Amino acid sequence: MTTELKILGIDVSKSSVTVHLLTSYPKGGLKNYWEKTRNKASSLYPVFYSNPNPKQKQKNAFEFADFVRETIPDIAILEPTGNHYSRLWASILNSLGVKILWVGHIELRRYRGGKNLPNKSDAADALAMAAYPLDDDHQTEDGELNLKYFLMHRPEGIDRLRELCQQLEHLNRVQSPIINYCRQLLAWQFPEAAHTISKSTKVGNVPPLWGWLAQRFDEISPRSLTILNNKYKNSVAVAYGIEIDPTLRTHADWLCDIELEEQRIEAEITALVSEQYFKPYNQIFGQFGFGLRVRARLLSRIYPFEAFLNADSKQLIEYEVREVKRTEKERRDGQTVVKRSVGDTKRIKRNRSRDTFKMRLGMGTVLEQSGDALIEKTSGSALCRMSLWQYVLCQVETGRLPSNQITKALLDYRDSLKSNTNDQGEQLLNGKHLQGKLMAKVCNLLFYQLMQMLDSSNELINND
């Protein structure tokens, strides 16, 4: 390299980090280097714990900071292993002035596998991360780091947005069993309200039923309070001397607190999503009819959109040759024609930019070995995939969308899928298969709309 760098590879676990320091790419390859150093883990691959066990003489986070001060690395390489697990160690590195570069999960897994390093080994992962920027494949012709192989730096607001989305998802998971248990208790303590869907209609207020049960009368509307009081006076439970027990009131109180916390989080999300640098994205999201939570989740995964393109802000298109595994046929003039036979090769066009974009939204696929077969599995953000599924189910399939060219294309595609029938008139695609194709269509349309947005922006800059 033009400038010699000292690289610290850091593999983050739940309560510890395993580190390894390299100043140059190992001669003889990583596999050979690993075999020579694997038995010297305590000195070459030290482990530091956030909550060490004193009896086992484990090193703590303060000793990690001392190690960084002594070794003075130029760059630390981390994998984004959870938003919380890596935060402590990244904060220590930032406070010590060490530059951090992040490597994606998939890229690191492929790199480690390509170097024949063992899987499920924290030390091997730390070695792979330390070697990653020193590898010639990840450098430019001038010997400098090629930053396209690292995750692009994102504004602080994006990380906060992602954290808030995770908090909302956590609260959603927490409240579901509480609500279910409350309804079981209401079935005999206040059966007339057991299946009431209670929602807050004003910021600062709690859902009327839960607020009434928790006796937080100042946080529900007077009208709702009157309705619930009258309904309870006429309840069969009151007529037969059944009272509302403290357990139900406590659970209702928890639900009130969760509702207020959700309101606080959504207010912060609204402020973040409304930032000026998200304005072009919001214009496109508005054409799709995305709600606030869907917008926040999408932005936390795809901003900035330029990260999916090459250095010239163009789509990365590659071609690959593959062997045909199964005979390909097509109907032509009423006859079945064999296009390719098993063993033939075919040239396939791959839009790497679009495929990576879809992966970030949970609509990517990866091939995994299962015995002698390769199994295709969905990959990417499960939260985004769930948001897209809810959007398709509640808006696309029902037609509750804004009227524009984008949604027209989406609805036309929906109708064309549903019109595919067999000889008996039965739909060929149903349920999750149909929804999966619509989710993929949403991703494709969103990608090309964002691409047009970027092209228009670049054209304006060039004209100026």
MINURO-734337 format. One line per 8 residues: for each residue x, y, z of C-alpha. Coordinates in pm, whole numbers, plus 50000, padded with zeros to 5 digits. Layout:
BEGIN
X,Y,Z ~ ...
//
This chain:
BEGIN
50000,50000,50000 ~ 50100,50360,49956 ~ 50073,50409,50332 ~ 50134,50121,50571 ~ 49833,50069,50790 ~ 49792,49896,51122 ~ 49456,49717,51116 ~ 49268,49592,51421
49009,49325,51340 ~ 48737,49305,51605 ~ 48481,49025,51625 ~ 48190,49130,51847 ~ 47995,48880,52056 ~ 47714,48938,52306 ~ 47939,49035,52596 ~ 48291,49025,52456
48521,49108,52166 ~ 48801,48903,52012 ~ 49070,49111,51842 ~ 49368,49060,51613 ~ 49624,49310,51483 ~ 49786,49304,51139 ~ 50023,49547,50967 ~ 50045,49362,50635
49871,49080,50454 ~ 50022,48747,50574 ~ 50266,48585,50332 ~ 50161,48235,50239 ~ 49792,48319,50274 ~ 49546,48347,50560 ~ 49489,47973,50596 ~ 49861,47911,50650
49886,48207,50890 ~ 49585,48079,51086 ~ 49734,47732,51127 ~ 50054,47885,51267 ~ 49886,48124,51508 ~ 49568,47947,51622 ~ 49743,47788,51921 ~ 49862,48129,52046
49512,48269,52094 ~ 49570,48422,52438 ~ 49846,48650,52307 ~ 49755,48699,51940 ~ 49375,48685,51969 ~ 49299,48840,52309 ~ 48939,48849,52432 ~ 48792,49140,52631
48465,49119,52823 ~ 48209,49387,52904 ~ 48109,49192,53218 ~ 48416,48983,53308 ~ 48421,48698,53554 ~ 48691,48783,53812 ~ 48744,48418,53901 ~ 48845,48339,53542
49079,48639,53515 ~ 48895,48771,53209 ~ 49006,49104,53064 ~ 48760,49392,53088 ~ 48666,49688,52867 ~ 48917,49916,53043 ~ 49194,49678,52943 ~ 49060,49686,52588
49103,50064,52591 ~ 49459,50021,52723 ~ 49531,49766,52448 ~ 49412,50014,52183 ~ 49627,50292,52333 ~ 49933,50066,52329 ~ 49890,49927,51977 ~ 49759,50254,51822
49576,50100,51523 ~ 49504,50322,51224 ~ 49175,50150,51143 ~ 48945,49916,51333 ~ 48729,49677,51130 ~ 48397,49570,51278 ~ 48096,49373,51165 ~ 47756,49531,51248
47659,49256,51493 ~ 47345,49399,51646 ~ 47287,49764,51721 ~ 47361,49720,52090 ~ 47642,49465,52114 ~ 47893,49671,51915 ~ 47799,50014,52052 ~ 48013,50000,52368
48328,49896,52180 ~ 48267,50144,51896 ~ 48224,50423,52153 ~ 48559,50335,52314 ~ 48731,50337,51973 ~ 48573,50671,51880 ~ 48682,50827,52209 ~ 49038,50714,52138
49031,50860,51787 ~ 49046,50530,51599 ~ 48879,50527,51259 ~ 48613,50256,51226 ~ 48517,50081,50903 ~ 48228,49836,50889 ~ 48216,49520,50678 ~ 47881,49362,50588
47782,49017,50719 ~ 47754,48857,50377 ~ 48081,49005,50248 ~ 48272,48886,50553 ~ 48119,48538,50542 ~ 48212,48499,50176 ~ 48561,48635,50236 ~ 48623,48401,50529
48490,48104,50334 ~ 48700,48194,50030 ~ 49014,48191,50246 ~ 48922,47849,50395 ~ 48908,47988,50748 ~ 48695,47792,50997 ~ 48335,47890,51064 ~ 48202,47966,51413
48543,48080,51537 ~ 48568,48428,51691 ~ 48947,48433,51647 ~ 48921,48336,51278 ~ 48659,48609,51227 ~ 48890,48866,51389 ~ 49174,48754,51160 ~ 48950,48777,50852
48845,49132,50946 ~ 49204,49241,51009 ~ 49314,49101,50672 ~ 49010,49227,50477 ~ 49140,49584,50407 ~ 49497,49459,50352 ~ 49391,49219,50076 ~ 49483,49342,49726
49128,49266,49612 ~ 48998,49540,49843 ~ 49243,49809,49734 ~ 49257,50044,49439 ~ 49526,50034,49170 ~ 49712,50298,49370 ~ 49723,50072,49674 ~ 49467,50273,49872
49164,50129,50045 ~ 48871,50076,49808 ~ 48582,50200,50020 ~ 48319,50038,49799 ~ 48393,49713,49983 ~ 48292,49869,50315 ~ 47957,49985,50443 ~ 47902,50351,50362
47902,50598,50649 ~ 47548,50704,50729 ~ 47422,51016,50908 ~ 47367,50982,51281 ~ 46992,51027,51224 ~ 46975,50701,51028 ~ 47124,50498,51311 ~ 46883,50664,51553
46594,50590,51316 ~ 46688,50224,51302 ~ 46712,50209,51680 ~ 46367,50367,51718 ~ 46217,50117,51472 ~ 46362,49833,51678 ~ 46217,49986,51994 ~ 45871,50003,51836
45899,49642,51724 ~ 46002,49540,52076 ~ 45704,49722,52231 ~ 45473,49557,51979 ~ 45601,49213,52079 ~ 45578,49296,52450 ~ 45220,49420,52451 ~ 45061,49135,52252
45076,48871,52533 ~ 44970,49134,52788 ~ 44662,49222,52582 ~ 44577,48856,52534 ~ 44596,48789,52909 ~ 44388,49099,52985 ~ 44115,48977,52750 ~ 44112,48641,52926
44056,48816,53260 ~ 43795,49050,53111 ~ 43602,48748,52982 ~ 43469,48695,53337 ~ 43541,49025,53515 ~ 43392,49259,53249 ~ 43276,49035,52959 ~ 43101,49318,52771
43442,49483,52710 ~ 43650,49168,52657 ~ 43671,49204,52278 ~ 43666,49584,52257 ~ 43938,49727,52031 ~ 44053,50029,52228 ~ 44282,50288,52068 ~ 44396,50633,52165
44274,50910,51935 ~ 44473,51196,52088 ~ 44843,51234,52162 ~ 44895,51225,52538 ~ 44589,51010,52599 ~ 44589,50635,52657 ~ 44350,50376,52506 ~ 44016,50432,52688
43958,50072,52805 ~ 44309,50026,52947 ~ 44308,50374,53101 ~ 43972,50305,53266 ~ 44089,49970,53402 ~ 44414,50128,53532 ~ 44207,50412,53687 ~ 44402,50673,53489
44087,50874,53427 ~ 44272,51200,53350 ~ 44433,51037,53046 ~ 44113,50936,52865 ~ 43840,51154,52719 ~ 43536,51239,52939 ~ 43304,51084,52680 ~ 43492,50750,52686
43493,50757,53065 ~ 43116,50802,53076 ~ 43053,50523,52824 ~ 43273,50274,53011 ~ 43123,50366,53351 ~ 42771,50311,53222 ~ 42866,49987,53047 ~ 43027,49852,53365
42722,49941,53581 ~ 42510,49724,53356 ~ 42765,49440,53335 ~ 42661,49088,53431 ~ 42982,49063,53636 ~ 42867,49351,53860 ~ 42522,49196,53896 ~ 42678,48879,54038
42938,49046,54258 ~ 43249,48985,54045 ~ 43509,49260,54087 ~ 43803,49366,53875 ~ 44113,49229,54045 ~ 44447,49412,54092 ~ 44628,49189,53838 ~ 44406,49312,53555
44449,49675,53663 ~ 44829,49632,53678 ~ 44843,49483,53328 ~ 44621,49761,53195 ~ 44857,50014,53356 ~ 45149,49856,53169 ~ 44959,49887,52840 ~ 44900,50256,52910
45272,50312,52967 ~ 45353,50123,52645 ~ 45107,50339,52450 ~ 45262,50662,52579 ~ 45611,50531,52502 ~ 45502,50445,52146 ~ 45365,50797,52105 ~ 45696,50944,52222
45894,50725,51982 ~ 45664,50801,51687 ~ 45697,51174,51755 ~ 46077,51143,51734 ~ 46050,50929,51420 ~ 45824,51189,51259 ~ 46081,51461,51327 ~ 46367,51249,51187
46179,51137,50875 ~ 46088,51500,50805 ~ 46455,51605,50779 ~ 46541,51791,50460 ~ 46780,51526,50326 ~ 46491,51273,50327 ~ 46260,51498,50126 ~ 46316,51328,49783
46267,50988,49945 ~ 45944,51100,50113 ~ 45809,51224,49781 ~ 45854,50877,49633 ~ 45724,50704,49947 ~ 45414,50922,49925 ~ 45344,50795,49572 ~ 45345,50439,49707
45127,50534,50003 ~ 45373,50416,50268 ~ 45287,50500,50630 ~ 45522,50651,50888 ~ 45655,50324,51030 ~ 45714,50173,50687 ~ 45900,50487,50575 ~ 46119,50480,50884
46209,50115,50836 ~ 46286,50160,50467 ~ 46499,50469,50524 ~ 46697,50295,50798 ~ 46792,50024,50546 ~ 46839,50203,50212 ~ 46973,50552,50290 ~ 47185,50672,50120
47068,50516,49795 ~ 47404,50595,49631 ~ 47557,50313,49837 ~ 47398,50061,49599 ~ 47560,50210,49288 ~ 47912,50219,49147 ~ 48155,50510,49170 ~ 47987,50678,48870
47642,50657,49032 ~ 47538,50394,48779 ~ 47384,50053,48832 ~ 47639,49776,48868 ~ 47562,49526,48592 ~ 47755,49199,48568 ~ 47729,48891,48348 ~ 47796,48537,48457
47795,48201,48284 ~ 47601,47921,48450 ~ 47546,47557,48376 ~ 47185,47453,48309 ~ 47073,47217,48587 ~ 46727,47144,48450 ~ 46589,47127,48096 ~ 46431,47461,47999
46123,47448,47781 ~ 45878,47698,47633 ~ 45556,47686,47436 ~ 45590,47817,47082 ~ 45317,47797,46813 ~ 45133,47532,47010 ~ 45439,47315,47052 ~ 45682,47254,47339
46030,47361,47240 ~ 46344,47276,47439 ~ 46548,47594,47485 ~ 46838,47447,47682 ~ 46928,47097,47794 ~ 47100,46984,48112 ~ 47474,47054,48088 ~ 47436,47350,47851
47566,47690,47958 ~ 47385,48019,47952 ~ 47491,48381,48002 ~ 47293,48559,48273 ~ 47269,48932,48331 ~ 47287,49034,48697 ~ 47188,49376,48828 ~ 47400,49373,49142
47275,49714,49254 ~ 46910,49610,49244 ~ 46980,49270,49398 ~ 47170,49426,49690 ~ 46889,49680,49734 ~ 46631,49400,49755 ~ 46853,49212,49998 ~ 46857,49513,50231
46477,49515,50225 ~ 46454,49147,50311 ~ 46364,49037,49959 ~ 46701,48889,49861 ~ 46782,48524,49815 ~ 47094,48323,49892 ~ 47191,47970,49796 ~ 47289,47743,50084
47426,47391,50062 ~ 47198,47125,50207 ~ 47348,46783,50148 ~ 47401,46747,49775 ~ 47147,47017,49686 ~ 47156,47397,49681 ~ 46857,47545,49861 ~ 46738,47899,49784
46646,48091,50100 ~ 46517,48442,50160 ~ 46769,48678,50312 ~ 46785,49033,50444 ~ 46595,49239,50699 ~ 46305,49040,50845 ~ 46147,49363,50975 ~ 46143,49522,50630
46007,49200,50480 ~ 45724,49206,50735 ~ 45651,49573,50657 ~ 45634,49501,50284 ~ 45406,49203,50347 ~ 45169,49419,50556 ~ 45173,49686,50286 ~ 45083,49432,50016
44817,49265,50229 ~ 44646,49581,50359 ~ 44692,49824,50069 ~ 44787,49656,49742 ~ 44545,49363,49761 ~ 44262,49590,49880 ~ 44344,49869,49631 ~ 44378,50133,49905
44651,50325,49726 ~ 44705,50677,49593 ~ 44611,50719,49227 ~ 44924,50756,49012 ~ 45130,50572,48749 ~ 45332,50378,49006 ~ 45033,50233,49188 ~ 44857,50169,48855
45153,49953,48746 ~ 45139,49772,49081 ~ 44764,49708,49059 ~ 44790,49598,48695 ~ 45058,49349,48797 ~ 44835,49224,49081 ~ 44546,49172,48839 ~ 44768,48994,48586
44887,48752,48854 ~ 44533,48680,48967 ~ 44419,48627,48610 ~ 44657,48332,48566 ~ 44425,48033,48589 ~ 44429,47665,48493 ~ 44180,47484,48272 ~ 43932,47462,48560
43946,47839,48615 ~ 44138,47812,48943 ~ 44400,48073,49030 ~ 44753,47942,48983 ~ 44900,48180,49239 ~ 44748,48222,49582 ~ 44837,48333,49932 ~ 45201,48382,50017
45323,48299,49664 ~ 45114,48581,49519 ~ 45207,48820,49798 ~ 45576,48735,49757 ~ 45566,48833,49389 ~ 45387,49157,49474 ~ 45646,49236,49743 ~ 45925,49181,49489
45741,49409,49244 ~ 45719,49682,49509 ~ 46095,49657,49566 ~ 46170,49675,49193 ~ 45943,49976,49140 ~ 46090,50152,49444 ~ 46446,50088,49320 ~ 46382,50233,48975
46194,50533,49116 ~ 46489,50611,49344 ~ 46720,50562,49046 ~ 46522,50819,48848 ~ 46536,51056,49146 ~ 46916,51028,49156 ~ 46951,51071,48777 ~ 46735,51386,48789
46941,51524,49077 ~ 47271,51458,48895 ~ 47134,51619,48577 ~ 47045,51936,48768 ~ 47394,51947,48919 ~ 47558,51904,48577 ~ 47343,52178,48424 ~ 47444,52418,48699
//
